[in-house]
Amino acid sequence: MKAKKILFMLKKLIRDFNTNKDITIAENIKSQSLNHYYIKFDTDTSKLNRLITSFDKNGIPLNTTYIDVKEKKLHYYPISIGQYALAIFNSYIDKNRMEDKEQFLKIADWFMDNKIDSDYLGTYWLTHVDKPEYNVFTPWKSAFTQSRALSVLMRAWQITGDNKYFETCIKSLKIFTIPVEAGGVSSYFTVDKRIELPIFEEYTAEKATRVLDGHIFSLFGIHEFIRANGNSHKESYILASNIFQQGINALIHILPKYDMGYWVKFNLCEIESYPKNDPCTIGYLRLIVKQLEILYLITNEKTFLNYSKKFKRYDNTKNVIRMYFEKFNALRKLNRL
């Protein structure tokens, strides 16, 4: 098993050299009409997400489990499902093929069929696969999943005019306002001893995990709700705007903590068993550079542009070699080597 893990990780790291070299940012990312997603995802799953290895009878993608999950199985992974839906939608915009529209709406309806409604939490989705690195072994909520659902369902609403999608999106905002320890998806930290700001958690665990790209992707979904909402529903527009601005303010304050001086941390995990320094892979570094560039285009906040340029300069051979020494230590501690 150990040899299998080592081989898996070596192949992954080799592929990593060529990952996310050509991320394309969409145009018109401020318009009310939701066309291309901020990043132009490719429908080729070998480029989009290698964990997508199969599809069910309705064309819904299925993930295989990661190397450190004991029970090997195909499973529905809402983040990947949403990513594939957005890739299909991008194809629909580019080629105007009705089969792409139909497939996209099938995936939108998967989100409708698998949502959970709660008076306290609003509408949310669960992921049913273990995350051993965060000691998560029960179904878990995710701000990233909420974001994917918002991006998919707001597009479904725009192209069909069916309010069921929009109403679900409105209800799915509430969980962003609730801390993880109370069942929500936000972990808060204190600024200036009095201001509480939220990081939107990709993985909800016993303690904060604060995965950087997950927080930023969560912001993207909230921003798309704000864009597409317009004057359709004032109360939810105000709520989403407040959630988005809090998330932006949080990122401005906490971004320096991800900076390793030569590379970028994958997360700021507070779980005791997790490595103190877990550098992101090369592909993730390139993704984060583009995410920050997009945030700058959305907000005009120069902090994001400055860090985007700074992190991009880290992407060189000397720093990659240095990063891998720390990455291998982190992988050993996570039982992935």
C-alpha positions in Angstrom: 0.0 0.0 0.0 2.9 2.4 0.8 4.5 1.8 -2.6 1.1 2.4 -4.2 0.8 5.8 -2.4 4.3 6.8 -3.3 3.7 6.0 -7.0 0.4 7.8 -7.0 2.0 10.9 -5.5 5.0 10.9 -7.8 2.7 10.7 -10.8 0.6 13.5 -9.4 3.7 15.7 -8.8 5.1 15.0 -12.3 1.7 16.0 -13.9 1.7 19.1 -11.6 4.5 20.7 -13.6 2.1 21.2 -16.6 -1.1 21.9 -14.6 -3.0 25.2 -14.9 -0.4 26.7 -17.3 -3.1 28.1 -19.5 -6.0 29.2 -17.3 -8.3 31.5 -19.3 -10.3 34.2 -17.5 -13.7 34.8 -19.0 -14.8 38.2 -20.3 -17.8 40.2 -19.0 -17.4 39.0 -15.4 -19.4 41.9 -14.1 -22.4 41.7 -16.4 -25.8 40.7 -15.0 -26.1 37.9 -17.6 -24.1 34.9 -16.4 -22.3 33.5 -19.5 -18.9 31.9 -19.1 -17.8 31.1 -15.6 -14.9 33.3 -14.3 -12.5 30.5 -15.4 -13.2 28.7 -18.7 -13.3 25.1 -17.6 -12.7 22.4 -20.2 -15.3 19.5 -20.5 -12.4 17.1 -21.0 -12.3 15.5 -17.5 -8.6 14.6 -17.9 -8.0 18.4 -17.8 -10.9 19.4 -15.7 -10.7 16.9 -12.8 -8.9 13.6 -12.8 -11.0 12.3 -9.9 -14.0 12.2 -12.2 -13.7 8.7 -13.6 -17.3 7.8 -14.5 -20.9 9.1 -15.0 -24.3 7.8 -13.9 -27.2 7.1 -16.3 -28.1 10.8 -16.3 -24.7 12.0 -17.1 -23.9 13.2 -13.6 -20.1 12.8 -12.9 -18.8 10.4 -10.3 -15.6 10.8 -8.5 -13.2 8.1 -7.4 -11.9 8.3 -3.8 -8.6 9.9 -3.0 -5.5 7.8 -2.2 -5.9 8.2 1.6 -9.5 7.0 1.8 -9.8 3.4 2.9 -13.1 2.5 1.3 -12.7 2.8 -2.5 -15.9 3.7 -4.2 -17.5 6.0 -6.8 -19.4 8.8 -5.2 -21.2 12.0 -6.0 -18.9 14.9 -5.2 -20.9 18.2 -5.4 -17.9 20.4 -6.0 -16.8 18.3 -9.0 -20.4 18.0 -10.3 -20.8 21.8 -10.2 -17.4 22.2 -11.9 -18.4 19.9 -14.7 -21.8 21.7 -15.1 -20.0 25.0 -15.5 -17.7 23.5 -18.1 -20.8 22.2 -20.0 -22.4 25.6 -19.8 -19.2 27.2 -21.2 -19.5 24.8 -24.1 -23.2 25.7 -24.5 -22.3 29.4 -24.7 -19.5 28.8 -27.2 -21.3 26.3 -29.5 -25.0 26.9 -28.8 -25.7 23.2 -28.8 -29.0 22.1 -27.3 -27.5 18.9 -26.0 -25.2 21.0 -23.8 -28.1 23.0 -22.5 -30.0 19.8 -21.7 -27.1 18.2 -20.0 -26.4 21.4 -17.9 -30.1 21.4 -16.8 -29.9 17.7 -15.8 -27.0 18.6 -13.5 -28.9 21.7 -12.2 -31.8 19.4 -11.4 -29.4 17.0 -9.6 -28.7 19.9 -7.2 -32.4 20.5 -6.8 -33.0 16.8 -6.1 -30.2 16.5 -3.5 -30.6 19.6 -1.5 -31.5 19.6 2.2 -33.8 22.3 3.5 -33.6 23.5 7.1 -35.4 26.4 8.9 -32.2 27.1 10.8 -29.5 26.6 8.1 -31.5 27.3 5.0 -30.7 25.1 1.9 -27.4 23.1 1.8 -25.8 20.0 0.3 -23.7 17.3 1.9 -20.7 15.4 0.6 -20.6 11.7 1.5 -16.9 10.8 1.5 -14.3 10.8 4.2 -11.6 13.5 4.5 -9.0 11.7 6.7 -6.6 14.6 6.6 -9.1 16.8 8.5 -10.5 13.9 10.7 -13.8 14.1 8.9 -15.6 10.8 8.6 -19.3 11.9 8.4 -21.2 13.7 5.7 -19.9 17.3 5.6 -21.1 20.7 4.4 -19.0 23.0 2.3 -19.0 26.7 1.4 -17.4 25.7 -1.9 -20.3 23.3 -2.6 -22.8 26.2 -1.8 -20.8 28.4 -4.3 -21.0 25.8 -7.1 -24.7 25.4 -6.5 -25.2 29.1 -6.7 -23.3 29.4 -10.0 -25.2 26.5 -11.5 -28.7 27.3 -10.3 -28.5 31.0 -11.1 -27.6 30.1 -14.7 -30.5 27.5 -14.8 -32.8 30.3 -13.6 -31.6 32.7 -16.3 -31.9 30.3 -19.2 -35.3 28.8 -18.1 -37.0 31.6 -16.1 -38.1 29.0 -13.6 -38.1 30.6 -10.1 -37.5 27.3 -8.3 -33.8 27.7 -9.0 -33.7 31.3 -7.9 -35.6 30.6 -4.7 -33.2 27.7 -3.8 -30.3 30.1 -4.3 -31.8 32.6 -1.9 -32.2 30.0 0.7 -28.7 28.7 0.2 -27.2 32.0 1.3 -28.1 31.7 5.0 -25.5 29.0 5.9 -22.7 31.4 5.0 -23.8 33.5 8.0 -23.5 30.6 10.5 -20.2 29.5 12.1 -19.0 25.9 11.5 -19.5 25.0 15.2 -23.2 25.9 14.9 -23.6 23.8 11.7 -22.7 26.5 9.2 -19.7 26.9 6.8 -17.9 29.9 8.1 -14.9 30.0 10.5 -14.3 33.4 12.1 -11.1 35.1 13.2 -10.7 38.3 15.1 -9.2 41.5 13.7 -8.2 44.4 16.0 -9.5 42.5 19.0 -13.1 43.2 18.1 -14.0 42.6 14.4 -15.0 39.0 13.5 -14.4 38.1 9.9 -15.3 34.8 8.1 -13.3 32.4 6.0 -15.7 30.3 4.0 -14.7 26.7 4.6 -14.3 24.2 1.7 -14.1 21.5 4.4 -16.0 21.8 7.6 -14.1 20.1 10.4 -13.6 20.1 14.2 -11.4 23.2 13.8 -10.7 25.7 11.1 -9.1 24.4 7.9 -9.1 27.6 5.8 -8.3 26.3 2.4 -7.3 29.4 0.3 -8.7 28.5 -3.1 -11.9 27.1 -1.5 -12.6 30.5 0.1 -12.0 32.3 -3.1 -14.2 30.0 -5.1 -16.9 30.5 -2.5 -16.6 34.3 -3.1 -17.1 33.7 -6.8 -20.4 32.0 -6.4 -21.7 34.6 -4.0 -20.6 37.3 -6.5 -22.5 35.6 -9.3 -25.6 35.6 -7.2 -25.2 39.3 -6.7 -24.6 40.0 -10.4 -27.5 38.0 -11.7 -30.0 39.0 -8.9 -30.0 42.7 -9.9 -33.3 44.1 -8.6 -35.1 40.7 -8.6 -35.0 40.3 -4.8 -33.7 43.2 -2.7 -33.4 41.4 0.6 -31.3 38.6 -0.7 -29.2 41.1 -2.8 -28.3 43.0 0.4 -27.6 39.8 2.3 -25.3 38.4 -0.4 -23.5 41.7 -0.8 -22.8 41.8 3.0 -21.6 38.2 3.0 -19.4 38.9 0.0 -17.9 42.1 1.4 -17.1 40.3 4.7 -15.4 37.5 2.9 -13.3 40.0 0.9 -12.3 41.9 4.0 -11.3 38.6 5.7 -9.2 37.7 2.7 -7.4 41.0 2.7 -6.5 40.6 6.3 -5.5 36.9 6.3 -3.8 36.7 2.9 -0.3 37.5 4.2 -0.5 34.4 6.5 -0.6 32.1 3.4 2.7 33.7 2.0 5.7 31.5 2.8 8.1 34.1 1.4 8.9 31.9 -1.6 5.6 29.9 -2.0 2.0 29.7 -0.9 0.4 27.6 1.8 -2.5 25.4 0.7 -4.4 26.2 3.9 -4.2 27.5 7.5 -5.4 24.4 9.2 -5.7 24.5 13.0 -6.1 20.7 13.5 -3.3 19.6 15.7 -2.4 16.5 13.6 -2.2 18.5 10.4 1.3 19.7 9.2 2.1 23.3 10.1 3.4 24.0 6.7 1.6 22.4 3.8 2.6 24.2 0.6 0.2 24.1 -2.3 1.2 22.3 -5.5 2.4 24.1 -8.6 -1.1 23.8 -10.2 -2.7 25.3 -7.1 -0.3 28.1 -7.1 -1.1 29.0 -10.7 -4.8 28.7 -9.9 -4.6 31.0 -6.9 -2.6 33.6 -9.0 -5.5 33.7 -11.5 -8.2 33.7 -8.7 -6.6 36.8 -7.2 -6.4 38.4 -10.6 -10.1 37.8 -11.0 -10.9 39.2 -7.5 -9.0 42.3 -8.5 -11.0 42.7 -11.7 -14.2 42.2 -9.7 -13.4 44.5 -6.7 -10.5 46.8 -7.9 -8.8 46.0 -4.6 -5.1 46.3 -5.3 -4.1 43.9 -2.5 -5.3 41.1 -4.8 -3.4 42.3 -7.8 -0.2 42.8 -5.8 -0.4 39.3 -4.3 -1.3 37.8 -7.7 1.9 39.3 -9.2 4.0 38.3 -6.1 2.8 34.7 -6.1 3.3 34.4 -9.8 7.0 35.3 -9.3 7.3 32.4 -6.9 6.8 29.9 -9.8 10.4 29.1 -10.7 12.6 26.0 -10.6 14.5 27.0 -7.5 11.4 27.6 -5.5 9.7 24.5 -6.8 12.6 22.3 -5.6 12.5 24.0 -2.2 8.7 23.6 -2.0 8.9 19.9 -2.7 11.1 19.3 0.3 8.4 20.8 2.5 5.6 19.1 0.5 7.0 15.6 1.0 7.3 16.2 4.7 3.6 17.3 4.8 2.6 14.3 2.7 4.3 11.9 5.1 2.5 13.4 8.1 -0.8 13.1 6.2 0.0 9.4 5.6 0.0 9.9 1.8 3.6 8.6 1.5 
